[in-house]
Amino acid sequence: MQAALQPGFAFEWTYQVPRKALVPELYDDIAPCREMPAVLATGYMAGIMECACLQAIQPYLDWPQEQSLGTLISFSHLAATPAGDTLRIQGRLVEIDGRRLKFEVEAWDGLDKITEGVHERMLVDNTRFHTKLREKADKLGLAI
């Protein structure tokens, strides 16, 4: 990680909500979910908050050898958002503790604040991470 990335670093990112992010589309293999309202799924929303943080810090990493993985998400889902609406996501890096990065993140759709919360990411060495993943998959008899 480059030294320029410090607590207080702020970012903004926009993302247009696709149809695949709606509850009935995302969970189409679960019968009750197919009958749910066609709104942005909370799980997908949390993933977008992760992606916003990743997009923000990626230029500061020794990419692709140094990457980051999400390790904690804690977001409130405050308002429903339809497909096609554009999210405006704002975040701030509030803490760096070794390889752990902690962010405060909020997002708005075209009318409402839809989420606020905390996200943490861990910096990882890509080669080392994939070596450990392959070892685990081998022990489980899984192909990766």
N, C-alpha and C positions, 0 to 999 in steps of 0.2 A: 504494500500500500504506500502510495506516495505521501509525503509529509503534508502536502497541501490540504488533505482531508482532515478537518478538525471539527470538534463540537461547535455547533452554531451554523454549520453548512446548511443552506436552505435550497430547496428545489421546487419546481412546479412541472407537472406533466399532464397532458390531456390524453384521453382514451375514449373512443366511441364504442358504446356497448353493442356487441353483436347479438344476433338472435340466439346463437349457441350458448350465451351466458344466462338465458332466462331459465327459471326453475323447470318448466315442462320439457324444455329442450335438453338441458344439461343432465337431468335425471330421467330421461325417457324410458329407462329400463325398470323404473320403480313406479308401479301402477298409481298410487295416490299422488305422486308428484306430477303425473301427466295431467291431473285435474286442478293443479295449483294455478294461481294467477301468473300470467306471463310477465314477470318482473325479474330484475337482476337478482340472481341467487346470491345469498350471503357468502357462501363458500367461494364463488367466483369473484365477488367483490374483494374479499380478503386477498385472493391471489393477485388481483390488480394492484392492491396496495403494496404487496411484495414486489411486483414488477416495477412499480414506480420508484421504489427505493433502489432496486438493482440498476435501473436505467440511470439514476442519479449518480451512483458511485462507480459505475463501470469505467468511465474515463480515468479514474484515479487508481485503478488496479493494474497490475502487470498481466493484463488479459491476453491470452486465455489461460495462462498457467496459474494465475491467482484468480479465484472466483469467490463467490459468496453464496451461502445457502441460508434459507430462512429457518430459524429455530424457535421463534415465538411470534404468535399473532394474537392480538387482543383488540377487537374492533366492535363498536356498537353499530348496528344497522338502523339508521334513523328515518329513512324515507324510501319509498318504492321508486324504481327507475325503469322506464320502458326501453326496449331495444331502440337503437338509433340515437338516443340521447348521448351527449358528450360529457364525460366526467372531467372535472378540473381537480387535480390532486395536488395538494401542497404538503410538503414534509420538511422536517428539520432533523438533522443528526444531533442528538442530545448527549450521547455518551460513547466513548471508545474505551473499552477495557480489554487490552490485549488484542485478540482477534475478533472480539464481539463488538458489534455496532448496534446501537439502540436509536430508533427513530420515533418521533411523534408525527403522525400523519392524519390528514383530514381530506375529505373530498366532497364536492358539490356536483349535482347534475345541473340541468338548465334552470331549475327553480329552487331546489332545496339542498341544504347540507345533508348528505346521505350517510356519512360515517366519520368517526374520529377514533383514534386509538394509538396503540403502540406496536411496533414491529422490531424484532431483533434479527440480525443476520450474523453469521459466522464466516470469517474469511478462511478459505481452504486452499491448499495446494492441489491443483487438479490431478496431477499424476498420483500423488499419495492417496487422495480420496478414491480414485478409481481402482487402485491396487487393493485397497481394503474392501471395496465393494465387490470386486471379483473374488477375493478370498471368501467373503461371506456367501456369495452366490454358489461357489464351489462346495462349501460345507453343506449348503441346503440342497445341492443337486439341481440348481437352477441355471439356465443359460441367460446370459445378459449380453 
